[in-house]
Amino acid sequence: MKEIFDYLKNKGATVVIVSNGKSREIDHDVLVIWRALKPLPFKVLKKLSNIIRKRDEVVVIGDQIFTDILFGKLIGAYTIKVEPLDTGKEFFTTKILRFLEKLFKLH
């Protein structure tokens, strides 16, 4: 992950991790917004108001339709849906949302 982040930053991109999870230490030198309340865009847009100039130049990469991808669509960003890295330690609500994604074949 560090190599990908470094590559993006060397190309002039700003990398931000936006998580609904609680604050914890990570091994990456990037800005992190914890407890972001996705898919609601308000907290993230407020914190990134000095960074985001053109929303059509923002890419949101995420593994959940009802949080990450919906958040990206709400802010007018390009979205990329990826497979989750690890589903073993997910919250109950996340498991419900993943079930709904499968039910509606949104994966």
Secondary structure as the mmCIF struct_conf table of DSSP 4:
data_model
#
loop_
_struct_conf.conf_type_id
_struct_conf.id
_struct_conf.beg_label_comp_id
_struct_conf.beg_label_asym_id
_struct_conf.beg_label_seq_id
_struct_conf.end_label_comp_id
_struct_conf.end_label_asym_id
_struct_conf.end_label_seq_id
HELX_RH_AL_P HELX_RH_AL_P1 LYS A 2 ASN A 10
TURN_TY1_P TURN_TY1_P1 LYS A 11 GLY A 12
HELX_LH_PP_P HELX_LH_PP_P1 ALA A 13 VAL A 15
STRN STRN1 VAL A 16 VAL A 18
BEND BEND1 ASN A 20 GLY A 21
HELX_LH_PP_P HELX_LH_PP_P2 LYS A 22 SER A 23
BEND BEND2 ASP A 27 HIS A 28
BEND BEND3 VAL A 30 VAL A 30
STRN STRN2 LEU A 31 ILE A 33
BEND BEND4 ARG A 35 ARG A 35
TURN_TY1_P TURN_TY1_P2 LYS A 38 PRO A 39
HELX_RH_AL_P HELX_RH_AL_P2 PHE A 42 LYS A 47
TURN_TY1_P TURN_TY1_P3 LEU A 48 ILE A 51
BEND BEND5 ARG A 53 ARG A 53
HELX_RH_3T_P HELX_RH_3T_P1 ARG A 55 GLU A 57
STRN STRN3 VAL A 59 GLY A 62
BEND BEND6 ASP A 63 ASP A 63
HELX_RH_PI_P HELX_RH_PI_P1 ILE A 65 ILE A 69
HELX_RH_AL_P HELX_RH_AL_P3 LEU A 70 LEU A 74
TURN_TY1_P TURN_TY1_P4 ILE A 75 GLY A 76
STRN STRN4 TYR A 78 LYS A 81
BEND BEND7 LEU A 85 LEU A 85
TURN_TY1_P TURN_TY1_P5 GLY A 88 LYS A 89
HELX_RH_AL_P HELX_RH_AL_P4 PHE A 92 LEU A 103
TURN_TY1_P TURN_TY1_P6 PHE A 104 LYS A 105
#
